[in-house]
Amino acid sequence: MFDFAPMELLILGTVAIVVIPPKDLPKAMRVAGYWVGKVRGVAGQFRSGFDTMVREAELHEMEKKWAEENARIMREHPPAPALENGAIEHDIGHEPYSEDGPPVMVAHPSVEPAPLAPAEPEQAPAAGDTGKAQS
């Protein structure tokens, strides 16, 4: 968008040094830097907004292609006919299952405590041992 070649910048710098007095040059450079930053910020916002619009357009086109592909697949492979009243059989008791019907009741699982490990037998004290610690 705003492209400055190095030669153009050199010419602008030379003109600035000739036209602007040396004591006002730092202030002029600060103001120029401020405005260059503002222009870059606006250009960055414009670029990000444009990129967002492009991404949304691409996403819209991809969704359109996916919908067309999905319609083609559904035409070529129609769904299998459902059982009576939309019921689906499942393995528990071979009863039909329906999302609209009552819940399927099953027995509660029983939880039993883990068996205790056998206790180690206590060793009998040695013949001369009285059970007190010797120091």
Residue pairs with C-beta under 8 A, 6 or more apart in sequence:
1 43
2 39
2 43
4 12
16 25
16 28
17 25
20 28
82 88
83 89
83 96
84 96
85 96
85 98
86 98
86 100
87 96
87 97
87 98
87 101
88 96
88 97
88 98
89 95
89 96
89 97
90 97
92 104
92 106
95 104
97 104
125 131
